[in-house]
Every structure is written in structure tokens, then in C-alpha cells.
């Protein structure tokens, strides 16, 4: 199988197509997750996020529920994959696409850089419409040696990353951006917050500027890498790491992975 195959949902069937688009298209909603040897973290939350991102009306005639089920069935049950589902519009016509992609190399650490320009997000609470803008933003900070860009609100508060969400530690309490700050509802972060609740860890919701995180342990989270430790913040706060904490939480998060439908669990 090739490294990536794209399928289009056509009359209830996933049909392979070329990945070369001559005509422009705009993404309305998208979601992606890591599937490793037939297991996925919080697949139901990914489904809910994708479905609730789809605008009502004419898009429903595409039967996104049946499309989702077909996409899940098409994921190989062995190996590492990073599939993506998309609702997009091309020539004013809605389309559902499924991209079966091999998972890229994963890491446990990352370097951040603050984005000091205009907030490029047009739909900050939805995954999909801003994907291209976020890729451009991440590319711009890669020239500085960073792996992701940190987006700030107009007041300078930490909002989101271009491909990650952020969390940080205040002693033994885990902190995240205040709920009033617009950001994508991260499935990985929701899973971490569930672990925090289960283990009795206090969760703080803060309006924090980068300089407020001086000396804190900072995490960057997303569906591909899970939890990564921030080892450096270019032109930002000096960050720290408590030995053993990251690895313990990565193991806990990995333990939440569940088999895809149709995968038998070994006794």
C-alpha cells in the first residue's frame, strides 16, 4: 500500500481518487487521529467533533454518518496510520474525503515560538477551515528552529498552537487556557483532563501570557504525538521539567487507547 491514498465518498462508496486538484477547494470540517495496530484514543470524541463541525442543511444529504463508518472500516488493523476525514466544497459542491496516510515519525519533545502577528484563524473553535493557515504559520516558525507556533489573543494571552494545544503545570496543578479563550476543542487535551480528574489532580483555567509561564513545565498536545514536553520557547519563558512526570502521563494516556470496531482484544 502506498504512503497515502485519498478516497471520495460517492453514492455510499469510498472511491479512490488522485490527490492532484486542479480546481481550488475549501475545507469546511476535518479531523485526524493516530491508529496504531488497530487501536485509537477516544475515537468517539473525534467522531463527535467532526460531526458537530459539519454545517447543517445540504451537507447532511451526503450521509456523513455512513461515510464515517466506511472510513473507519478502511483503516488497516496493523501498522501506524494517521487518517484524516474532510468535508470540503469545490465548485460550490460539498464533498467528503478520506485520506489514509501512514503516520509520520513521532517525538516526545518540541520547541515553541510565539507568533507575534495577526491571528490568522477565521474559525478558531473548529478544526478544518484554518488548516492551510496553520500549516503556513508552523512553517514560518520552523525557520527559527521551532516545531510549532503559539497563537495569542489580542490581549496577549495564550490561545492555541498552530498544530497543538498547550497546558502547563503550577506545582501539582495542571493549567490550561481559560474556556473563554477561543481554541479548538482538543480530543487529546480532553483525555488528559479526564485522567487528571480520575487521579485527583487539580485543573486550573487561566488567562496567561507567555511570560507568566516562566519556570513552568509546559506541554504541547495533539492527536499524532500525544503529550510532548516543551524543551525551549524561542523568545519566550524559560521552561522546566519534573523528572518522570511526562513519561508517567504518556503511559496513562496510551492506556486509554481502545480497539477499532472489528478488532478482537487478546485475553
N, C-alpha and C positions, 0 to 999 in steps of 0.2 A: 504494500500500500504506500502511496506517495506521502510526503510530509504534510500535505494539506489537500483536502477535497472539499469543494463547495457544492451544496445541493440547494435547489429551489423547490419550494412547496408548490406543486402544480396538480390541481384536481385530486387532492388527497394522497399524493405520492411525492416522495423526495426524489427529484430528478437531478443527476449530476450535471453541472454546467461549467463552463470555462470561468476563470477568475479575472478575465480581461473585460472591463467595462468601457465601452466607447462613449456611452451616454452618462451624464452625471446622475448621481442618486444621493438622496439624503436619508440618514438613519434616524428613525423615529424612536426605536427602543432596541436595546441589546442586553445580552447577559452572557457571562462565560464562567467556567468553573474548572477545577482540576479533577480529572478522573484518573485514578491510579489503580491498576489491577482490579477494575470493576467496582471501586469504592469512591464515594463522593462525600464531601462535607455539606450538610444542610441543603440538600437538593430541593427540598420543598420550599425553602426560603428563596432560592434562586428562581424557582417557578413563579412564586407569588410576586416577586419583584418585577419579573418580566411581564407577567400578565397585567399587573396593575399599571405598568408604564405604557401599555397599548391604548391609544386614544379610542374612545367609544365610537360607535357608528359603523361606517362602511368597512372598517378593518375586521370586525367580527365575522364578516362573511367568509373570511379566509380560514376560519375554524382553527384559531391558534392553539386550542387545547389538543386537538388531534395532531397538529404539527409538532407540538412539544413532545408528545408521546412517541411519535415516529423518530424524532431526533434522538431521544434517549435510547431507543431501541437500536439505533445505528452506531452507538459508541462501542468500540471493541471492549471486551471484558478483560483484556490483558494489556499491559503496557501503560505508558503515561501519555495522557491526552489533555488538551486544553480547548475543548469545543466552544463554539460561540453561536448563539441564535440571534437573529436580527429581524426586525421589521423595518423595512425601508420603503421609500417612494421613488419611483423612476418614471419619468414622463407622466406624472400625476397618478400613476397606478401603484397601489400597495403591493409589496412582495414580502414573503417570508423566506429567509435564507438560513441554512445550517452549515456552518464551517467546521469541519472535522480537522483539527490541527494537532500535530504532535506537540507535546509540552516542551517548551524551551527549558534550558538549564535553570535550576532554581538555586537560591542562595539564602543565607541566614542573616546577612547584614546589608546595609545600604547607607549611602551618603546622600544627604539632602541639600538643597539650595533654595532660598526664598525667592519667589517670583515677586518683583517689585513693580511690575507694570499693571496695566488694566486687567481686571478679572475677565478672562476670555470665555467664561461659561455663560451659556444662554439658558440652560435648564439645569441648574445646579443640583436639584434633588432627583434627577432622572439619569439613568445610565443609557447612553446611546447618542443623543443629539450632539454632544460635545466631544465625541471620541476623537475626531480628527484634530480638534483644537488642543486636546490634552496630549496627543502624540507630539504635536508641534512644540508644546510647552516643555514636555520632558526632553525632547531633542535639544532645545535651546540650553538647558542646564547641563546636559551631558558634555557640552563643550567645556564646562568648568570642572568636570570630573565628578558630577553628581549623578545619582541614579533616578532621582525624582525631584519635582518642583513642589514647593509648598505655596498654596494659594491663600492669600489673606483677604479679609473683608475690607471694606472701605475705611473702617476704623483701625485696621492693622491687626485684627485678631486672626488666629489660625483657623482656617475653614476646612481645607481638604488638601490632598495631594493630587498631582496630575494623574497618577495611576494607583494611588494608595490612599488609605485614611490613616490618621495619626492618633496615637494615645500615648500617655506619659504617666510616670509614677511619681506621686508625692509621698515619699516614705513607703508605707504599706498600702496606700490607697491608689487605685487606678483612676486616671483622669482622662476625659475626652472633651471635645468641643461642645459647648452648650447646645441644647436642642434647637434654640432659636437661630443658630448659625446654619446657613444653608449648605448642605453637603449631601452626597449620595448615601443612601441607607446601605452601609456595607454589611454583607452577609457574614464575612469573617469577623468583623467587629461585634456583630450581634452574638455570634457564637462565643467569642471571648467574654462578653458581658454576662452571658448565661453561665459560663464557668466561674466568673467572679462571684455571682450570686450563690452558686452551689457551694463554693468554698469559703463564703463569708468575707470576701474582700469588698471593702467599701468602694463605691464608684462615685467620682466627683464629675460634675459637668461645669466646665469653666469657659469664660471668655478670656483667653490667654494670648499674649503676644509672644513672638519667638524669644525675646529676652527674658520672659517670665519662666522659661524652661531651663534656665542656667542651672547646671548641676543635676538635672533630672535624667532618668533613664527614659528614652523615647523609643517608641515602637512604630513601625510602618507596617500596615496590614493590607493584604489583598488576597484574592482567591487563588492566585498562582503560587505565591511564596508562603502564604500563611502569615506568621509573625516574623518580622525581621527587626533586628536591633539597629538603631541609627548610631553609627560609629563616628560620624562627623557631620556637622551642619555648617556648610560654607557661608561665611559672613553671618553666622548665627550663634546660638548659645553653645557653650561647651557642654557636652552631654556625658553621661556616666553609664555604668553597667554594674548591676549587682550580680556577682558570680553565681551561676546556676539557675537564676530565675527564668531567663529566656528559654533554656533547654527544657525546663520543667513544664512551662506553659505550652511549648511546641508539642511536647509529648501528650499533654492533656487535650490539646486541640486535635491532634491526629487520632486520638482515641474516639473522637466523636464521628469519625467517618463511617458511613454505612454503605452496604452493597447497593448497586444499581438494581432496578427491577429485573428479576430473572436470574440473578447471581445467587448461587447457593452459598450459605455460610458453613464453613467447616466446623464440625463438632469439637 
